[in-house]
Amino acid sequence: MKLFDEKSLRQELKIDARALNIPVGAAESFIDEILKSVQKSLQNKSIITDKDLKRLVYKELKKYHSDLAYVYKNRDTII
C-alpha cells in the first residue's frame, strides 16, 4: 500500500508537461486545480487504491489537457 504523495504527483505531472512542451505557467496552473480537485475527492474516502487514484487524476487532467492525460494514464506502459 502506498500513501498519496501530492509533492511527487505534482513533480511527475510537471515532468510530463515539460516533455509535451506545455508552457510552465499554464502547466502549474492546471496542475494546482487538478490537485485541489483530487484532494477534495479524497476527503470523502478513507481508503483508495492506486488504480482509483490514477483514474481520478486522469479524469481531471483530461479536462485541461488531453495529451498530458494520455501520457499520465500510460506512464508505466509507454516505452
Secondary structure, DSSP 8 states (H G I E B T S, - for coil): -----HHHHHHHHHHHHHHTT--HHHHHHHHHHHHHHHHHHHTT-S---HHHHHHHHHHHHHHH-HHHHHHHHTTTT--
